[in-house]
Amino acid sequence: MEIHLSKQIDARSAIKTDVVSYTTITDSQDYKTVVTELSMAIDEYGNPIKQILVLWEGEEYDAIGQWTDEQAEARIKELLEK
């Protein structure tokens, strides 16, 4: 799913994007983390530039409880746009 950001971010040095996408968000109760792998852009060789992003962990994980897709997408934007 694509998420349109309000500003461009560095996908990699000298490559900027304002659209990222993800296919899954993984919730690990054992490790108290919620993570996703983002596709940030395509490099000069046609390969995707990817980044692992931790949405919540530890106390934040406990505080968010049962999160929704909308909360996860808002969190992705919050973390990337700061």
KEDOKE-783983 format. One line per field, with one value per residue (C-alpha): residue number from 1; x, y negated, z negated. Coordinates in nm, 2 decimals. Each point is the difference from the previous one (the first is absolute). Layout:
n c(NUM,...)
east c(X,...)
north c(Y,...)
up c(Z,...)
This chain:
n c(1,2,3,4,5,6,7,8,9,10,11,12,13,14,15,16,17,18,19,20,21,22,23,24,25,26,27,28,29,30,31,32,33,34,35,36,37,38,39,40,41,42,43,44,45,46,47,48,49,50,51,52,53,54,55,56,57,58,59,60,61,62,63,64,65,66,67,68,69,70,71,72,73,74,75,76,77,78,79,80,81,82)
east c(0.00,0.14,0.01,0.05,0.21,-0.03,0.36,0.29,0.23,0.34,-0.05,0.37,0.27,-0.10,-0.33,-0.31,-0.36,-0.33,-0.17,0.08,-0.17,-0.03,-0.15,-0.01,0.03,0.12,-0.11,0.22,-0.15,0.31,0.24,-0.26,0.05,-0.19,0.22,-0.05,0.22,-0.04,0.08,0.13,0.11,0.17,0.38,0.19,0.01,-0.37,0.02,-0.23,0.14,-0.14,0.01,-0.12,-0.19,-0.10,-0.34,-0.03,0.21,0.02,-0.22,-0.14,-0.10,-0.19,-0.16,-0.13,-0.17,-0.21,0.11,-0.18,0.13,-0.08,0.20,0.29,0.00,-0.02,0.29,0.21,-0.07,0.09,0.33,0.11,-0.11,0.17)
north c(0.00,-0.34,-0.29,-0.35,-0.22,-0.37,-0.06,0.18,0.21,0.16,0.35,0.02,-0.26,-0.22,0.20,-0.17,0.11,-0.11,0.34,0.32,0.34,0.30,0.35,0.12,-0.12,0.25,0.00,0.20,0.05,0.19,-0.29,-0.28,-0.15,-0.10,-0.03,-0.05,0.02,-0.31,-0.03,-0.35,-0.04,0.17,-0.03,-0.07,0.38,0.05,0.16,-0.11,-0.20,0.15,-0.10,0.18,-0.23,0.07,-0.16,0.08,0.19,0.05,-0.24,-0.15,0.35,0.05,-0.34,0.04,0.33,0.13,-0.24,-0.05,-0.04,-0.37,-0.04,0.18,-0.21,-0.32,0.13,0.07,-0.36,-0.14,0.19,-0.08,-0.37,-0.11)
up c(0.00,0.09,-0.25,0.14,-0.23,-0.05,0.09,0.18,-0.21,0.09,0.12,0.04,0.05,0.30,0.06,-0.14,-0.01,-0.14,0.05,-0.20,0.01,-0.22,0.04,-0.36,-0.36,-0.25,-0.36,-0.24,-0.34,-0.11,0.09,-0.07,0.34,0.31,0.31,0.38,0.30,0.22,0.37,0.03,0.36,0.29,0.04,0.32,0.07,-0.04,-0.34,-0.28,-0.29,-0.32,-0.36,-0.32,-0.22,-0.36,-0.06,-0.37,-0.26,-0.37,-0.20,0.32,0.11,-0.32,0.02,0.36,-0.07,0.29,0.28,0.32,0.36,-0.02,-0.32,0.16,0.31,-0.21,-0.20,0.31,0.11,-0.34,-0.01,0.35,0.00,-0.32)
